[in-house]
Amino acid sequence: MEAAASRRWKKYHTLWAWLLLGWIVSAADRAITGPVVTWMIENEISFLGASSQPHTLGGLVGSLFFAGYMLTQFPGGYLGDKFGHRTIIAISVLWAGVTTFVSGLVTGLVGFIALRVITGLGEGAYYSNDRTLIAEQTPFEKRSLGMGVVITGLSIGITLALLLSPYLIQWGTVLLPEESGWRMPFFVLGISTLIAGVGLARYFRAQRPNLPYRGAVLELLKYSVVFFAAIMAVYFLSESLGLPDYVVAAIELILAFLLIGFAFGKKGKEIAPVLYNKNLLLLYLAAIAILWNLWFFSFWSVSIIANAAETSFLKAALTAAFNAGAGILGFPAGGWLSDYAVRRGWGRKAMLLAFTLIQGFLTLAFGFYLMQGGQSVIVMAVLLFVTNLFFNALQPISQALTADIATPEHRGSAFGMWNLIGEMGAVMSPVISGALRDATGGWAAAVLLDGGLILVSFVLILFVREKLDAGSSVVKASG
């Protein structure tokens, strides 16, 4: 009877479902840029086709998106602690829907970059509030499972973006002028995201009427206007000085450090617990490799496969989508295994270390395969799929470990800092990887760099101290 009751649908399961939907649409919105850029480069379309270093420029577009996404991570978590996490989640999804749709209307490079930056600024507020809401509403012994199930939406969204992009672009070339076919994915995904955002807002309103949307929007806009001006100022200044695109991305990272310093100066007492905690700081730094790997492959996987296997854009996109789908299995599996380890008294750290090490070695194996001139789509698909299984499984473990270490009243800020620092990897990954591709003519060097960063994160996690007694006592009490 107890086992049957434990399997019944609970309120927190409904929360998981809605948050998963939010992840699906927001992940698809950000992931669609990669295959669209690849199509533009291959077809010498619009503002990317004429560039002498198209992969570097395309990577810069992705990197500037993640600069915006990175900078609202901590403010998003802080505002969630202040105005309510439901409020910020709904705003984030609706914001992304509007800006994604408008991205398909722009006619020049600067406008396209600006809209991608604005989209990133809105989407950046989602993660820290989603993780915190799950931690608050889910029983401790199912916390990691909940995080794994919900963030499966990230893989589903990326998979859908990679899978649908060639068909949406083809549809666009029929309904629109042929050179404007790239716009259709943004139109379709923008409308889909708006529908999901309205649904989320209605669901939250049924739980908490009169959420303070107006005040939260105004506060988020204050941060976003400043960040947008700073990001675009760096871009324009760098262009006028003729700096390489990867230097632009590096300068954008300075904004993250300035933000951390500003936040600490203004709200030092409030956020000291999430900055002065050595264990949290190590997890933040280890997350740089997680986000580097995630958006290196999410942004460039179609190009990697198309280049190595000398295959078509459609076949490469379908292969990349298959491998991105590994997260559909890996995320919930990692969450369940993490919670099982806690129930057994083993803790989460050992499993996080094991999965990180395996992922690092498999990534290096993929890089060496490319270096040796490997061209088999099947071999690449198997290597990427197995690697992504471990990679996606370790993410909810790291996030649950962050929730375990942070105090409840600071979880929003802790998750915001985890992603703020981790997103430094996402900012640098697309443009540096693209620059390596233009410099070497292949993707092996970029893949090997990715594998090396993963092994560095393994070393950092070794020094994290986990509170096993706190977790086990909560599990026993809830049982």
GISULBEL-V440631 format. One record per helix or strand of 2 or more residues. SS is the DSSP state (H for helix, E for strand). FROM is the first residue (numbers start at 1). TO is the last residue. If there is no record, write none. Layout:
SS|FROM|TO + SS|FROM|TO
This chain:
H|2|6 + H|11|42 + H|46|49 + H|54|83 + H|85|103 + H|109|123 + H|126|137 + H|140|175 + H|178|180 + H|183|207 + H|213|241 + H|245|275 + H|278|309 + H|313|324 + H|326|343 + H|349|371 + H|377|405 + H|408|440 + H|444|462 + H|468|478
